[in-house]
Amino acid sequence: MKDLILATHNPHKAEELKAMLPQFNVKTLADLKMMDDIPETAPDLEGNSFIKATTIFEKFGGIVVADDSGLEVNALSGAPGVHSARYAGKPRNDTRNTEKLLHALLNKTNRNAQFRTVITLMSAKETRQFEGIVKGTINTQPKGADGFGYDPVFTPEGYDKTFAEISQHKKNSISHRANAIKRLVAFLNEHPTFC
């Protein structure tokens, strides 16, 4: 089983991605005792994902997977987008972020949104990026106790429950990260020499 470094400090993200990558020995930054924050200075998800992957690859080598995700709301011209994690300011606070989002959507009739992930896969041979999207709508109030981030206010297309109300297993099968990971895994299966 090959090692793969997942460039994150987020324990929720690590659990989610580990469940989707059983064929790899996934190591997180915590496993590698790297507790430094990686600056996310790019103006978009693609750039931040690339910065994270490059930073970890230069430090540890091997195979690195890094992602950046955001919630993009139509009525807010794609916001919070790249600023999703710290939408309400620093330090990151999911409750304050959600409250700010709901306040920004007061009196808005268009509540369509999408979660989008961009994953960067980096090795000594090459670098690839994979995108995953799940479309849905923003509720007027939080529902559900599971999940994290904006999950309690996001209802995916085709469902009548929020991401925080459906099972982790179901969410993992339909989420933006799941869609990006499926593309990543398909690529790795088709190109075993990449690693």
JOGIKA-V662911 format. One record per backbone hydrogen bond with DSSP energy under -0.5 kcal/mol. CO is the residue of the C=O (numbers start at 0). NH is the residue of the N-H. Records with the same first field share a line. If there is no record, write none. Layout:
BEGIN
CO = NH + NH
END
This chain:
BEGIN
1 = 24
3 = 5 + 26
4 = 6 + 64
5 = 7 + 28
7 = 28 + 29
8 = 10
9 = 13
10 = 14
11 = 15
12 = 16
13 = 17
14 = 18
15 = 19
16 = 20
17 = 20
20 = 23
23 = 25
24 = 3
26 = 5
27 = 31
28 = 33
29 = 32
32 = 34
36 = 38
38 = 40
43 = 47
44 = 48
45 = 49
46 = 50
47 = 51
48 = 52
49 = 53
50 = 54
51 = 55
52 = 56
53 = 57
54 = 58
55 = 59 + 60
56 = 60
61 = 63
62 = 4
63 = 121
64 = 6
65 = 119
67 = 117
69 = 71 + 115
70 = 72 + 80
71 = 73 + 113
72 = 75 + 77
73 = 76
75 = 78
78 = 72
79 = 82
80 = 83
82 = 85
83 = 86
85 = 88
92 = 96
93 = 97
94 = 98
95 = 99
96 = 100
97 = 101
98 = 102
99 = 103
100 = 104
102 = 105
104 = 107
108 = 110
110 = 137
111 = 73 + 74
112 = 135
113 = 71
114 = 133
115 = 69
116 = 131
117 = 67
118 = 120 + 129
119 = 65 + 121
120 = 127
121 = 63
125 = 122
127 = 120
129 = 118
131 = 116
133 = 114
134 = 156
135 = 112
136 = 138 + 154
147 = 150
149 = 152 + 153
150 = 153 + 162 + 163
151 = 142
152 = 138 + 154
153 = 155 + 162
154 = 136
155 = 158
160 = 155
161 = 164 + 165
163 = 144 + 145
166 = 170
167 = 171
168 = 172
169 = 172 + 173
170 = 173 + 174
174 = 178
175 = 179
176 = 180
177 = 181
178 = 182
179 = 183
180 = 184
181 = 185
182 = 186
183 = 187
184 = 188
185 = 189
186 = 190
190 = 193
191 = 194
END
